[in-house]
Amino acid sequence: MFARMKTPGPFARLRASALCRRDVPIRTAKDVIGWWEARRVLFNLIVGSAGILTCIVVGVVALGDEILFDGDFGFPDPPLFALVGILLYALCANVCFTAGWLVELIVQKIWPVESDRFATLSLSFGLIFSVLLTLAPGIVIGAAGMFTLIDHARHIRH
C-alpha cells in the first residue's frame, strides 16, 4: 500500500545539520581549520547551555537541601572555586575541540578520501559526548536530590 518513509534518527539529523555537514570536500589545512573554527562558537553555546542547565539543577538541589533539611550540600568554600572549576572545564572542552581539527589534519594526510567523513562524524560525536558529559553532574545530583527528598518524605509519614 503505502511505503513507510524511514525518518532519520537524531544522530543522522545532527550529521546532516548545517553545524556538522560539509557540502564541499576540503583539501587544504587552512580550510580544515577554518571549517572547524567557524563552528566553535555554536559548539560552545550548545555545550555552555547544557552547563547552565546543570548549574541550575545543582543550585536547586543545594538550595533545597539547605532549606528543607538544613543540610550542607558541600559547595566549595569559597564559592569562587566552583567558578574556577567551570572555567577549567570550558578550557578542556575547547582543547578537545581543537584536537578535532588537529586529528583531521592527520587523517587527511593518511586517508584523504575519508577526511570529510571523519570531520562530520567526529564533530557530531564530540558534540553529543560533550553535551552528555556536561549534563551528567546535573542528572546524577538531580536524581540524588529527588531520592533524598522521597526518602525524607517517606520517613516523615511513618
RAQUIKA-V810256 format. One record per helix or strand. SS is the DSSP state (helix for helix, strand for strand). FROM is the first residue (numbers start at 0). LEN is the number of residues. If there is no record, write none. Layout:
<<SS/FROM/LEN> <SS/FROM/LEN>>
//
This chain:
<<helix/9/7> <helix/28/41> <helix/79/31> <helix/111/46>>
//
